[in-house]
Amino acid sequence: QMKAVGLSPEREFKFHPKRRWRADFALREKMLLVEFEGGVYTGGRHTRGAGFEGDCEKYNAAALLGYTVLRFTAKHVKSGEAIVTIEQFIGHY
């Protein structure tokens, strides 16, 4: 969807200088990281204790480096809400 609206995101972008964290997608020039959370209703990693805590650490570290992190689920992508939100963010710059 991002490519369809003319964006060229980097996939699996390593955003942290010391940690091995990667963002699902990045628009570096906008300091934007986009994360898609899987397993929301099936007890996936992102909703269980250690996984959720690890994600908090990762997203906070990204914010401290100046990135905005937008998080979405499959529902947001399928409904079009994700791309609308990304476009709204970009429209602010």
PDB file of N, CA, C and O in Angstrom, chain B, residues numbered from 101:
ATOM      1  N   GLN B 101       0.816  -1.193   0.000  1.00  0.00           N
ATOM      2  CA  GLN B 101       0.000   0.000   0.000  1.00  0.00           C
ATOM      3  C   GLN B 101       0.859   1.257   0.000  1.00  0.00           C
ATOM      4  O   GLN B 101       0.504   2.256  -0.625  1.00  0.00           O
ATOM      5  N   MET B 102       1.992   1.206   0.703  1.00  0.00           N
ATOM      6  CA  MET B 102       2.853   2.393   0.725  1.00  0.00           C
ATOM      7  C   MET B 102       3.416   2.680  -0.666  1.00  0.00           C
ATOM      8  O   MET B 102       3.474   3.833  -1.094  1.00  0.00           O
ATOM      9  N   LYS B 103       3.823   1.643  -1.356  1.00  0.00           N
ATOM     10  CA  LYS B 103       4.334   1.850  -2.712  1.00  0.00           C
ATOM     11  C   LYS B 103       3.241   2.360  -3.643  1.00  0.00           C
ATOM     12  O   LYS B 103       3.508   3.156  -4.544  1.00  0.00           O
ATOM     13  N   ALA B 104       2.019   1.903  -3.427  1.00  0.00           N
ATOM     14  CA  ALA B 104       0.909   2.323  -4.280  1.00  0.00           C
ATOM     15  C   ALA B 104       0.628   3.820  -4.173  1.00  0.00           C
ATOM     16  O   ALA B 104       0.093   4.421  -5.105  1.00  0.00           O
ATOM     17  N   VAL B 105       0.989   4.423  -3.038  1.00  0.00           N
ATOM     18  CA  VAL B 105       0.780   5.876  -2.884  1.00  0.00           C
ATOM     19  C   VAL B 105       2.075   6.656  -3.098  1.00  0.00           C
ATOM     20  O   VAL B 105       2.172   7.830  -2.743  1.00  0.00           O
ATOM     21  N   GLY B 106       3.072   5.985  -3.686  1.00  0.00           N
ATOM     22  CA  GLY B 106       4.297   6.682  -4.062  1.00  0.00           C
ATOM     23  C   GLY B 106       5.387   6.731  -3.012  1.00  0.00           C
ATOM     24  O   GLY B 106       6.358   7.472  -3.166  1.00  0.00           O
ATOM     25  N   LEU B 107       5.245   5.953  -1.945  1.00  0.00           N
ATOM     26  CA  LEU B 107       6.281   5.921  -0.912  1.00  0.00           C
ATOM     27  C   LEU B 107       7.245   4.775  -1.179  1.00  0.00           C
ATOM     28  O   LEU B 107       6.871   3.759  -1.766  1.00  0.00           O
ATOM     29  N   SER B 108       8.476   4.944  -0.749  1.00  0.00           N
ATOM     30  CA  SER B 108       9.494   3.906  -0.926  1.00  0.00           C
ATOM     31  C   SER B 108      10.104   3.546   0.426  1.00  0.00           C
ATOM     32  O   SER B 108      11.210   3.980   0.746  1.00  0.00           O
ATOM     33  N   PRO B 109       9.386   2.758   1.214  1.00  0.00           N
ATOM     34  CA  PRO B 109       9.905   2.422   2.536  1.00  0.00           C
ATOM     35  C   PRO B 109      11.041   1.407   2.464  1.00  0.00           C
ATOM     36  O   PRO B 109      11.106   0.585   1.550  1.00  0.00           O
ATOM     37  N   GLU B 110      11.922   1.486   3.437  1.00  0.00           N
ATOM     38  CA  GLU B 110      12.957   0.459   3.593  1.00  0.00           C
ATOM     39  C   GLU B 110      12.370  -0.642   4.460  1.00  0.00           C
ATOM     40  O   GLU B 110      11.713  -0.369   5.464  1.00  0.00           O
ATOM     41  N   ARG B 111      12.609  -1.881   4.071  1.00  0.00           N
ATOM     42  CA  ARG B 111      12.120  -3.016   4.847  1.00  0.00           C
ATOM     43  C   ARG B 111      13.202  -3.481   5.812  1.00  0.00           C
ATOM     44  O   ARG B 111      14.395  -3.404   5.519  1.00  0.00           O
ATOM     45  N   GLU B 112      12.760  -3.964   6.964  1.00  0.00           N
ATOM     46  CA  GLU B 112      13.672  -4.516   7.971  1.00  0.00           C
ATOM     47  C   GLU B 112      14.818  -3.547   8.268  1.00  0.00           C
ATOM     48  O   GLU B 112      15.989  -3.928   8.235  1.00  0.00           O
ATOM     49  N   PHE B 113      14.475  -2.318   8.551  1.00  0.00           N
ATOM     50  CA  PHE B 113      15.454  -1.255   8.783  1.00  0.00           C
ATOM     51  C   PHE B 113      16.041  -1.347  10.187  1.00  0.00           C
ATOM     52  O   PHE B 113      15.307  -1.316  11.176  1.00  0.00           O
ATOM     53  N   LYS B 114      17.358  -1.460  10.272  1.00  0.00           N
ATOM     54  CA  LYS B 114      18.065  -1.511  11.552  1.00  0.00           C
ATOM     55  C   LYS B 114      18.256  -0.073  12.029  1.00  0.00           C
ATOM     56  O   LYS B 114      19.104   0.654  11.512  1.00  0.00           O
ATOM     57  N   PHE B 115      17.468   0.324  13.010  1.00  0.00           N
ATOM     58  CA  PHE B 115      17.430   1.733  13.411  1.00  0.00           C
ATOM     59  C   PHE B 115      18.333   2.065  14.592  1.00  0.00           C
ATOM     60  O   PHE B 115      18.633   3.237  14.822  1.00  0.00           O
ATOM     61  N   HIS B 116      18.766   1.072  15.336  1.00  0.00           N
ATOM     62  CA  HIS B 116      19.532   1.347  16.556  1.00  0.00           C
ATOM     63  C   HIS B 116      21.013   1.089  16.309  1.00  0.00           C
ATOM     64  O   HIS B 116      21.369   0.090  15.683  1.00  0.00           O
ATOM     65  N   PRO B 117      21.886   1.981  16.796  1.00  0.00           N
ATOM     66  CA  PRO B 117      23.317   1.819  16.527  1.00  0.00           C
ATOM     67  C   PRO B 117      23.975   0.645  17.246  1.00  0.00           C
ATOM     68  O   PRO B 117      25.011   0.153  16.799  1.00  0.00           O
ATOM     69  N   LYS B 118      23.386   0.189  18.359  1.00  0.00           N
ATOM     70  CA  LYS B 118      24.019  -0.891  19.137  1.00  0.00           C
ATOM     71  C   LYS B 118      23.191  -2.171  19.192  1.00  0.00           C
ATOM     72  O   LYS B 118      23.745  -3.271  19.195  1.00  0.00           O
ATOM     73  N   ARG B 119      21.884  -2.033  19.234  1.00  0.00           N
ATOM     74  CA  ARG B 119      21.018  -3.199  19.323  1.00  0.00           C
ATOM     75  C   ARG B 119      20.703  -3.732  17.923  1.00  0.00           C
ATOM     76  O   ARG B 119      20.882  -3.032  16.927  1.00  0.00           O
ATOM     77  N   ARG B 120      20.244  -4.947  17.865  1.00  0.00           N
ATOM     78  CA  ARG B 120      19.936  -5.569  16.576  1.00  0.00           C
ATOM     79  C   ARG B 120      18.481  -5.366  16.151  1.00  0.00           C
ATOM     80  O   ARG B 120      17.999  -6.027  15.231  1.00  0.00           O
ATOM     81  N   TRP B 121      17.796  -4.458  16.817  1.00  0.00           N
ATOM     82  CA  TRP B 121      16.389  -4.200  16.502  1.00  0.00           C
ATOM     83  C   TRP B 121      16.216  -3.740  15.066  1.00  0.00           C
ATOM     84  O   TRP B 121      17.046  -3.014  14.518  1.00  0.00           O
ATOM     85  N   ARG B 122      15.131  -4.176  14.481  1.00  0.00           N
ATOM     86  CA  ARG B 122      14.763  -3.757  13.131  1.00  0.00           C
ATOM     87  C   ARG B 122      13.297  -3.341  13.136  1.00  0.00           C
ATOM     88  O   ARG B 122      12.478  -3.913  13.856  1.00  0.00           O
ATOM     89  N   ALA B 123      12.986  -2.358  12.337  1.00  0.00           N
ATOM     90  CA  ALA B 123      11.597  -1.949  12.128  1.00  0.00           C
ATOM     91  C   ALA B 123      11.093  -2.623  10.864  1.00  0.00           C
ATOM     92  O   ALA B 123      11.856  -2.826   9.919  1.00  0.00           O
ATOM     93  N   ASP B 124       9.825  -2.968  10.841  1.00  0.00           N
ATOM     94  CA  ASP B 124       9.259  -3.612   9.652  1.00  0.00           C
ATOM     95  C   ASP B 124       9.459  -2.736   8.414  1.00  0.00           C
ATOM     96  O   ASP B 124       9.876  -3.218   7.361  1.00  0.00           O
ATOM     97  N   PHE B 125       9.157  -1.451   8.556  1.00  0.00           N
ATOM     98  CA  PHE B 125       9.349  -0.499   7.469  1.00  0.00           C
ATOM     99  C   PHE B 125       9.842   0.818   8.039  1.00  0.00           C
ATOM    100  O   PHE B 125       9.543   1.159   9.183  1.00  0.00           O
ATOM    101  N   ALA B 126      10.593   1.554   7.244  1.00  0.00           N
ATOM    102  CA  ALA B 126      11.076   2.869   7.674  1.00  0.00           C
ATOM    103  C   ALA B 126      11.045   3.841   6.511  1.00  0.00           C
ATOM    104  O   ALA B 126      11.339   3.496   5.366  1.00  0.00           O
ATOM    105  N   LEU B 127      10.678   5.064   6.846  1.00  0.00           N
ATOM    106  CA  LEU B 127      10.852   6.195   5.947  1.00  0.00           C
ATOM    107  C   LEU B 127      11.849   7.094   6.665  1.00  0.00           C
ATOM    108  O   LEU B 127      11.472   7.978   7.433  1.00  0.00           O
ATOM    109  N   ARG B 128      13.132   6.848   6.399  1.00  0.00           N
ATOM    110  CA  ARG B 128      14.192   7.523   7.152  1.00  0.00           C
ATOM    111  C   ARG B 128      14.134   9.036   7.054  1.00  0.00           C
ATOM    112  O   ARG B 128      14.370   9.736   8.039  1.00  0.00           O
ATOM    113  N   GLU B 129      13.822   9.540   5.872  1.00  0.00           N
ATOM    114  CA  GLU B 129      13.806  10.988   5.696  1.00  0.00           C
ATOM    115  C   GLU B 129      12.723  11.648   6.547  1.00  0.00           C
ATOM    116  O   GLU B 129      12.807  12.843   6.828  1.00  0.00           O
ATOM    117  N   LYS B 130      11.714  10.894   6.959  1.00  0.00           N
ATOM    118  CA  LYS B 130      10.645  11.400   7.827  1.00  0.00           C
ATOM    119  C   LYS B 130      10.828  10.948   9.272  1.00  0.00           C
ATOM    120  O   LYS B 130      10.011  11.273  10.133  1.00  0.00           O
ATOM    121  N   MET B 131      11.895  10.201   9.541  1.00  0.00           N
ATOM    122  CA  MET B 131      12.143   9.641  10.879  1.00  0.00           C
ATOM    123  C   MET B 131      10.924   8.840  11.352  1.00  0.00           C
ATOM    124  O   MET B 131      10.506   8.944  12.505  1.00  0.00           O
ATOM    125  N   LEU B 132      10.365   8.037  10.437  1.00  0.00           N
ATOM    126  CA  LEU B 132       9.167   7.247  10.707  1.00  0.00           C
ATOM    127  C   LEU B 132       9.483   5.761  10.628  1.00  0.00           C
ATOM    128  O   LEU B 132      10.063   5.290   9.650  1.00  0.00           O
ATOM    129  N   LEU B 133       9.096   5.031  11.666  1.00  0.00           N
ATOM    130  CA  LEU B 133       9.167   3.579  11.669  1.00  0.00           C
ATOM    131  C   LEU B 133       7.742   3.049  11.691  1.00  0.00           C
ATOM    132  O   LEU B 133       6.901   3.553  12.435  1.00  0.00           O
ATOM    133  N   VAL B 134       7.467   2.034  10.879  1.00  0.00           N
ATOM    134  CA  VAL B 134       6.146   1.426  10.816  1.00  0.00           C
ATOM    135  C   VAL B 134       6.280  -0.032  11.228  1.00  0.00           C
ATOM    136  O   VAL B 134       7.078  -0.786  10.671  1.00  0.00           O
ATOM    137  N   GLU B 135       5.480  -0.408  12.218  1.00  0.00           N
ATOM    138  CA  GLU B 135       5.512  -1.768  12.748  1.00  0.00           C
ATOM    139  C   GLU B 135       4.150  -2.421  12.574  1.00  0.00           C
ATOM    140  O   GLU B 135       3.119  -1.813  12.863  1.00  0.00           O
ATOM    141  N   PHE B 136       4.149  -3.657  12.104  1.00  0.00           N
ATOM    142  CA  PHE B 136       2.924  -4.438  11.983  1.00  0.00           C
ATOM    143  C   PHE B 136       2.949  -5.520  13.042  1.00  0.00           C
ATOM    144  O   PHE B 136       3.840  -6.369  13.062  1.00  0.00           O
ATOM    145  N   GLU B 137       1.963  -5.478  13.918  1.00  0.00           N
ATOM    146  CA  GLU B 137       1.883  -6.394  15.042  1.00  0.00           C
ATOM    147  C   GLU B 137       1.050  -7.601  14.655  1.00  0.00           C
ATOM    148  O   GLU B 137      -0.122  -7.470  14.302  1.00  0.00           O
ATOM    149  N   GLY B 138       1.651  -8.760  14.723  1.00  0.00           N
ATOM    150  CA  GLY B 138       0.948  -9.988  14.381  1.00  0.00           C
ATOM    151  C   GLY B 138       0.467 -10.727  15.619  1.00  0.00           C
ATOM    152  O   GLY B 138       0.903 -10.442  16.734  1.00  0.00           O
ATOM    153  N   GLY B 139      -0.423 -11.666  15.415  1.00  0.00           N
ATOM    154  CA  GLY B 139      -0.894 -12.525  16.489  1.00  0.00           C
ATOM    155  C   GLY B 139      -1.660 -11.820  17.585  1.00  0.00           C
ATOM    156  O   GLY B 139      -1.665 -12.272  18.730  1.00  0.00           O
ATOM    157  N   VAL B 140      -2.303 -10.723  17.250  1.00  0.00           N
ATOM    158  CA  VAL B 140      -2.991  -9.922  18.260  1.00  0.00           C
ATOM    159  C   VAL B 140      -4.098 -10.724  18.948  1.00  0.00           C
ATOM    160  O   VAL B 140      -4.273 -10.621  20.162  1.00  0.00           O
ATOM    161  N   TYR B 141      -4.833 -11.507  18.191  1.00  0.00           N
ATOM    162  CA  TYR B 141      -5.941 -12.264  18.767  1.00  0.00           C
ATOM    163  C   TYR B 141      -5.618 -13.734  18.981  1.00  0.00           C
ATOM    164  O   TYR B 141      -6.474 -14.493  19.435  1.00  0.00           O
ATOM    165  N   THR B 142      -4.410 -14.142  18.664  1.00  0.00           N
ATOM    166  CA  THR B 142      -4.052 -15.550  18.796  1.00  0.00           C
ATOM    167  C   THR B 142      -2.977 -15.785  19.847  1.00  0.00           C
ATOM    168  O   THR B 142      -2.390 -16.865  19.905  1.00  0.00           O
ATOM    169  N   GLY B 143      -2.718 -14.787  20.670  1.00  0.00           N
ATOM    170  CA  GLY B 143      -1.705 -14.948  21.718  1.00  0.00           C
ATOM    171  C   GLY B 143      -0.299 -14.925  21.165  1.00  0.00           C
ATOM    172  O   GLY B 143       0.593 -15.583  21.701  1.00  0.00           O
ATOM    173  N   GLY B 144      -0.091 -14.177  20.102  1.00  0.00           N
ATOM    174  CA  GLY B 144       1.229 -14.084  19.489  1.00  0.00           C
ATOM    175  C   GLY B 144       2.242 -13.378  20.379  1.00  0.00           C
ATOM    176  O   GLY B 144       1.893 -12.878  21.449  1.00  0.00           O
ATOM    177  N   ARG B 145       3.469 -13.338  19.948  1.00  0.00           N
ATOM    178  CA  ARG B 145       4.582 -12.795  20.715  1.00  0.00           C
ATOM    179  C   ARG B 145       4.325 -11.374  21.203  1.00  0.00           C
ATOM    180  O   ARG B 145       4.711 -11.019  22.317  1.00  0.00           O
ATOM    181  N   HIS B 146       3.683 -10.572  20.387  1.00  0.00           N
ATOM    182  CA  HIS B 146       3.488  -9.165  20.732  1.00  0.00           C
ATOM    183  C   HIS B 146       2.480  -8.957  21.858  1.00  0.00           C
ATOM    184  O   HIS B 146       2.409  -7.867  22.427  1.00  0.00           O
ATOM    185  N   THR B 147       1.705  -9.981  22.185  1.00  0.00           N
ATOM    186  CA  THR B 147       0.692  -9.819  23.232  1.00  0.00           C
ATOM    187  C   THR B 147       1.028 -10.580  24.503  1.00  0.00           C
ATOM    188  O   THR B 147       0.306 -10.463  25.493  1.00  0.00           O
ATOM    189  N   ARG B 148       2.095 -11.349  24.503  1.00  0.00           N
ATOM    190  CA  ARG B 148       2.508 -12.078  25.707  1.00  0.00           C
ATOM    191  C   ARG B 148       3.535 -11.260  26.473  1.00  0.00           C
ATOM    192  O   ARG B 148       4.223 -10.418  25.896  1.00  0.00           O
ATOM    193  N   GLY B 149       3.634 -11.508  27.756  1.00  0.00           N
ATOM    194  CA  GLY B 149       4.452 -10.732  28.666  1.00  0.00           C
ATOM    195  C   GLY B 149       5.820 -10.305  28.162  1.00  0.00           C
ATOM    196  O   GLY B 149       6.062  -9.113  27.972  1.00  0.00           O
ATOM    197  N   ALA B 150       6.712 -11.250  27.944  1.00  0.00           N
ATOM    198  CA  ALA B 150       8.090 -10.917  27.557  1.00  0.00           C
ATOM    199  C   ALA B 150       8.138 -10.223  26.202  1.00  0.00           C
ATOM    200  O   ALA B 150       8.926  -9.297  26.009  1.00  0.00           O
ATOM    201  N   GLY B 151       7.312 -10.656  25.270  1.00  0.00           N
ATOM    202  CA  GLY B 151       7.291 -10.026  23.947  1.00  0.00           C
ATOM    203  C   GLY B 151       6.784  -8.607  24.008  1.00  0.00           C
ATOM    204  O   GLY B 151       7.323  -7.715  23.353  1.00  0.00           O
ATOM    205  N   PHE B 152       5.737  -8.395  24.803  1.00  0.00           N
ATOM    206  CA  PHE B 152       5.179  -7.055  24.951  1.00  0.00           C
ATOM    207  C   PHE B 152       6.194  -6.130  25.612  1.00  0.00           C
ATOM    208  O   PHE B 152       6.373  -4.992  25.178  1.00  0.00           O
ATOM    209  N   GLU B 153       6.856  -6.611  26.655  1.00  0.00           N
ATOM    210  CA  GLU B 153       7.868  -5.794  27.332  1.00  0.00           C
ATOM    211  C   GLU B 153       9.035  -5.478  26.404  1.00  0.00           C
ATOM    212  O   GLU B 153       9.548  -4.359  26.410  1.00  0.00           O
ATOM    213  N   GLY B 154       9.457  -6.459  25.606  1.00  0.00           N
ATOM    214  CA  GLY B 154      10.534  -6.225  24.650  1.00  0.00           C
ATOM    215  C   GLY B 154      10.159  -5.182  23.611  1.00  0.00           C
ATOM    216  O   GLY B 154      10.985  -4.356  23.223  1.00  0.00           O
ATOM    217  N   ASP B 155       8.905  -5.223  23.159  1.00  0.00           N
ATOM    218  CA  ASP B 155       8.438  -4.227  22.196  1.00  0.00           C
ATOM    219  C   ASP B 155       8.431  -2.836  22.824  1.00  0.00           C
ATOM    220  O   ASP B 155       8.791  -1.857  22.170  1.00  0.00           O
ATOM    221  N   CYS B 156       8.024  -2.746  24.086  1.00  0.00           N
ATOM    222  CA  CYS B 156       8.050  -1.441  24.772  1.00  0.00           C
ATOM    223  C   CYS B 156       9.471  -0.887  24.789  1.00  0.00           C
ATOM    224  O   CYS B 156       9.683   0.291  24.499  1.00  0.00           O
ATOM    225  N   GLU B 157      10.425  -1.716  25.122  1.00  0.00           N
ATOM    226  CA  GLU B 157      11.831  -1.280  25.155  1.00  0.00           C
ATOM    227  C   GLU B 157      12.280  -0.807  23.776  1.00  0.00           C
ATOM    228  O   GLU B 157      12.922   0.236  23.647  1.00  0.00           O
ATOM    229  N   LYS B 158      11.941  -1.574  22.760  1.00  0.00           N
ATOM    230  CA  LYS B 158      12.324  -1.241  21.385  1.00  0.00           C
ATOM    231  C   LYS B 158      11.700   0.079  20.936  1.00  0.00           C
ATOM    232  O   LYS B 158      12.394   0.936  20.390  1.00  0.00           O
ATOM    233  N   TYR B 159      10.408   0.249  21.160  1.00  0.00           N
ATOM    234  CA  TYR B 159       9.727   1.456  20.705  1.00  0.00           C
ATOM    235  C   TYR B 159      10.182   2.685  21.482  1.00  0.00           C
ATOM    236  O   TYR B 159      10.289   3.772  20.914  1.00  0.00           O
ATOM    237  N   ASN B 160      10.447   2.521  22.768  1.00  0.00           N
ATOM    238  CA  ASN B 160      10.969   3.646  23.552  1.00  0.00           C
ATOM    239  C   ASN B 160      12.357   4.049  23.077  1.00  0.00           C
ATOM    240  O   ASN B 160      12.666   5.237  22.996  1.00  0.00           O
ATOM    241  N   ALA B 161      13.194   3.064  22.763  1.00  0.00           N
ATOM    242  CA  ALA B 161      14.535   3.376  22.250  1.00  0.00           C
ATOM    243  C   ALA B 161      14.433   4.117  20.922  1.00  0.00           C
ATOM    244  O   ALA B 161      15.195   5.052  20.674  1.00  0.00           O
ATOM    245  N   ALA B 162      13.503   3.710  20.070  1.00  0.00           N
ATOM    246  CA  ALA B 162      13.306   4.400  18.789  1.00  0.00           C
ATOM    247  C   ALA B 162      12.895   5.848  19.025  1.00  0.00           C
ATOM    248  O   ALA B 162      13.390   6.752  18.351  1.00  0.00           O
ATOM    249  N   ALA B 163      11.992   6.075  19.978  1.00  0.00           N
ATOM    250  CA  ALA B 163      11.548   7.432  20.283  1.00  0.00           C
ATOM    251  C   ALA B 163      12.702   8.279  20.809  1.00  0.00           C
ATOM    252  O   ALA B 163      12.822   9.454  20.459  1.00  0.00           O
ATOM    253  N   LEU B 164      13.544   7.692  21.642  1.00  0.00           N
ATOM    254  CA  LEU B 164      14.694   8.434  22.166  1.00  0.00           C
ATOM    255  C   LEU B 164      15.683   8.816  21.076  1.00  0.00           C
ATOM    256  O   LEU B 164      16.437   9.779  21.223  1.00  0.00           O
ATOM    257  N   LEU B 165      15.680   8.064  19.985  1.00  0.00           N
ATOM    258  CA  LEU B 165      16.545   8.380  18.845  1.00  0.00           C
ATOM    259  C   LEU B 165      15.869   9.372  17.885  1.00  0.00           C
ATOM    260  O   LEU B 165      16.456   9.756  16.874  1.00  0.00           O
ATOM    261  N   GLY B 166      14.649   9.780  18.201  1.00  0.00           N
ATOM    262  CA  GLY B 166      13.958  10.774  17.384  1.00  0.00           C
ATOM    263  C   GLY B 166      12.955  10.217  16.390  1.00  0.00           C
ATOM    264  O   GLY B 166      12.382  10.976  15.608  1.00  0.00           O
ATOM    265  N   TYR B 167      12.731   8.907  16.400  1.00  0.00           N
ATOM    266  CA  TYR B 167      11.783   8.303  15.466  1.00  0.00           C
ATOM    267  C   TYR B 167      10.362   8.357  16.012  1.00  0.00           C
ATOM    268  O   TYR B 167      10.145   8.290  17.221  1.00  0.00           O
ATOM    269  N   THR B 168       9.410   8.476  15.112  1.00  0.00           N
ATOM    270  CA  THR B 168       8.014   8.237  15.425  1.00  0.00           C
ATOM    271  C   THR B 168       7.726   6.812  15.019  1.00  0.00           C
ATOM    272  O   THR B 168       8.110   6.390  13.928  1.00  0.00           O
ATOM    273  N   VAL B 169       7.058   6.063  15.874  1.00  0.00           N
ATOM    274  CA  VAL B 169       6.708   4.682  15.573  1.00  0.00           C
ATOM    275  C   VAL B 169       5.194   4.596  15.429  1.00  0.00           C
ATOM    276  O   VAL B 169       4.455   4.914  16.360  1.00  0.00           O
ATOM    277  N   LEU B 170       4.741   4.167  14.266  1.00  0.00           N
ATOM    278  CA  LEU B 170       3.323   3.911  14.042  1.00  0.00           C
ATOM    279  C   LEU B 170       3.132   2.401  14.023  1.00  0.00           C
ATOM    280  O   LEU B 170       3.834   1.684  13.310  1.00  0.00           O
ATOM    281  N   ARG B 171       2.177   1.930  14.809  1.00  0.00           N
ATOM    282  CA  ARG B 171       1.939   0.494  14.960  1.00  0.00           C
ATOM    283  C   ARG B 171       0.567   0.133  14.408  1.00  0.00           C
ATOM    284  O   ARG B 171      -0.416   0.839  14.630  1.00  0.00           O
ATOM    285  N   PHE B 172       0.523  -0.992  13.678  1.00  0.00           N
ATOM    286  CA  PHE B 172      -0.722  -1.422  13.067  1.00  0.00           C
ATOM    287  C   PHE B 172      -0.890  -2.932  13.182  1.00  0.00           C
ATOM    288  O   PHE B 172       0.075  -3.677  13.352  1.00  0.00           O
ATOM    289  N   THR B 173      -2.152  -3.360  13.083  1.00  0.00           N
ATOM    290  CA  THR B 173      -2.478  -4.781  13.007  1.00  0.00           C
ATOM    291  C   THR B 173      -2.980  -5.076  11.592  1.00  0.00           C
ATOM    292  O   THR B 173      -3.127  -4.173  10.769  1.00  0.00           O
ATOM    293  N   ALA B 174      -3.238  -6.344  11.332  1.00  0.00           N
ATOM    294  CA  ALA B 174      -3.769  -6.731  10.022  1.00  0.00           C
ATOM    295  C   ALA B 174      -5.094  -6.031   9.738  1.00  0.00           C
ATOM    296  O   ALA B 174      -5.372  -5.671   8.594  1.00  0.00           O
ATOM    297  N   LYS B 175      -5.911  -5.838  10.768  1.00  0.00           N
ATOM    298  CA  LYS B 175      -7.196  -5.134  10.595  1.00  0.00           C
ATOM    299  C   LYS B 175      -6.979  -3.727  10.061  1.00  0.00           C
ATOM    300  O   LYS B 175      -7.711  -3.276   9.180  1.00  0.00           O
ATOM    301  N   HIS B 176      -5.971  -3.028  10.592  1.00  0.00           N
ATOM    302  CA  HIS B 176      -5.686  -1.665  10.134  1.00  0.00           C
ATOM    303  C   HIS B 176      -5.236  -1.637   8.676  1.00  0.00           C
ATOM    304  O   HIS B 176      -5.585  -0.725   7.926  1.00  0.00           O
ATOM    305  N   VAL B 177      -4.468  -2.632   8.288  1.00  0.00           N
ATOM    306  CA  VAL B 177      -3.982  -2.692   6.904  1.00  0.00           C
ATOM    307  C   VAL B 177      -5.141  -2.994   5.960  1.00  0.00           C
ATOM    308  O   VAL B 177      -5.323  -2.315   4.950  1.00  0.00           O
ATOM    309  N   LYS B 178      -5.925  -4.024   6.300  1.00  0.00           N
ATOM    310  CA  LYS B 178      -7.030  -4.439   5.429  1.00  0.00           C
ATOM    311  C   LYS B 178      -8.083  -3.347   5.263  1.00  0.00           C
ATOM    312  O   LYS B 178      -8.659  -3.198   4.185  1.00  0.00           O
ATOM    313  N   SER B 179      -8.334  -2.591   6.318  1.00  0.00           N
ATOM    314  CA  SER B 179      -9.365  -1.545   6.253  1.00  0.00           C
ATOM    315  C   SER B 179      -8.875  -0.280   5.561  1.00  0.00           C
ATOM    316  O   SER B 179      -9.676   0.579   5.194  1.00  0.00           O
ATOM    317  N   GLY B 180      -7.559  -0.165   5.381  1.00  0.00           N
ATOM    318  CA  GLY B 180      -6.994   1.039   4.782  1.00  0.00           C
ATOM    319  C   GLY B 180      -6.603   2.088   5.808  1.00  0.00           C
ATOM    320  O   GLY B 180      -6.022   3.117   5.464  1.00  0.00           O
ATOM    321  N   GLU B 181      -6.923   1.826   7.073  1.00  0.00           N
ATOM    322  CA  GLU B 181      -6.602   2.785   8.131  1.00  0.00           C
ATOM    323  C   GLU B 181      -5.099   3.014   8.250  1.00  0.00           C
ATOM    324  O   GLU B 181      -4.667   4.135   8.515  1.00  0.00           O
ATOM    325  N   ALA B 182      -4.304   1.976   8.060  1.00  0.00           N
ATOM    326  CA  ALA B 182      -2.854   2.113   8.202  1.00  0.00           C
ATOM    327  C   ALA B 182      -2.292   3.113   7.199  1.00  0.00           C
ATOM    328  O   ALA B 182      -1.554   4.023   7.578  1.00  0.00           O
ATOM    329  N   ILE B 183      -2.633   2.954   5.936  1.00  0.00           N
ATOM    330  CA  ILE B 183      -2.063   3.840   4.928  1.00  0.00           C
ATOM    331  C   ILE B 183      -2.582   5.262   5.091  1.00  0.00           C
ATOM    332  O   ILE B 183      -1.846   6.216   4.838  1.00  0.00           O
ATOM    333  N   VAL B 184      -3.826   5.421   5.506  1.00  0.00           N
ATOM    334  CA  VAL B 184      -4.366   6.764   5.756  1.00  0.00           C
ATOM    335  C   VAL B 184      -3.586   7.429   6.883  1.00  0.00           C
ATOM    336  O   VAL B 184      -3.239   8.606   6.785  1.00  0.00           O
ATOM    337  N   THR B 185      -3.311   6.692   7.943  1.00  0.00           N
ATOM    338  CA  THR B 185      -2.562   7.241   9.071  1.00  0.00           C
ATOM    339  C   THR B 185      -1.147   7.616   8.659  1.00  0.00           C
ATOM    340  O   THR B 185      -0.640   8.665   9.057  1.00  0.00           O
ATOM    341  N   ILE B 186      -0.508   6.765   7.863  1.00  0.00           N
ATOM    342  CA  ILE B 186       0.858   7.055   7.385  1.00  0.00           C
ATOM    343  C   ILE B 186       0.840   8.322   6.528  1.00  0.00           C
ATOM    344  O   ILE B 186       1.706   9.184   6.670  1.00  0.00           O
ATOM    345  N   GLU B 187      -0.136   8.427   5.652  1.00  0.00           N
ATOM    346  CA  GLU B 187      -0.243   9.628   4.817  1.00  0.00           C
ATOM    347  C   GLU B 187      -0.513  10.877   5.662  1.00  0.00           C
ATOM    348  O   GLU B 187       0.011  11.948   5.354  1.00  0.00           O
ATOM    349  N   GLN B 188      -1.307  10.761   6.704  1.00  0.00           N
ATOM    350  CA  GLN B 188      -1.561  11.888   7.596  1.00  0.00           C
ATOM    351  C   GLN B 188      -0.277  12.318   8.288  1.00  0.00           C
ATOM    352  O   GLN B 188      -0.009  13.511   8.425  1.00  0.00           O
ATOM    353  N   PHE B 189       0.514  11.346   8.724  1.00  0.00           N
ATOM    354  CA  PHE B 189       1.794  11.668   9.376  1.00  0.00           C
ATOM    355  C   PHE B 189       2.699  12.422   8.400  1.00  0.00           C
ATOM    356  O   PHE B 189       3.284  13.449   8.746  1.00  0.00           O
ATOM    357  N   ILE B 190       2.805  11.899   7.180  1.00  0.00           N
ATOM    358  CA  ILE B 190       3.683  12.517   6.187  1.00  0.00           C
ATOM    359  C   ILE B 190       3.187  13.915   5.825  1.00  0.00           C
ATOM    360  O   ILE B 190       3.994  14.807   5.562  1.00  0.00           O
ATOM    361  N   GLY B 191       1.885  14.113   5.810  1.00  0.00           N
ATOM    362  CA  GLY B 191       1.305  15.418   5.505  1.00  0.00           C
ATOM    363  C   GLY B 191       1.672  16.495   6.497  1.00  0.00           C
ATOM    364  O   GLY B 191       1.545  17.683   6.199  1.00  0.00           O
ATOM    365  N   HIS B 192       2.125  16.099   7.673  1.00  0.00           N
ATOM    366  CA  HIS B 192       2.520  17.062   8.697  1.00  0.00           C
ATOM    367  C   HIS B 192       3.929  17.577   8.474  1.00  0.00           C
ATOM    368  O   HIS B 192       4.376  18.490   9.167  1.00  0.00           O
ATOM    369  N   TYR B 193       4.644  16.985   7.493  1.00  0.00           N
ATOM    370  CA  TYR B 193       6.055  17.385   7.262  1.00  0.00           C
ATOM    371  C   TYR B 193       6.238  18.034   5.921  1.00  0.00           C
ATOM    372  O   TYR B 193       7.352  18.425   5.572  1.00  0.00           O
TER     373      TYR B 193
END
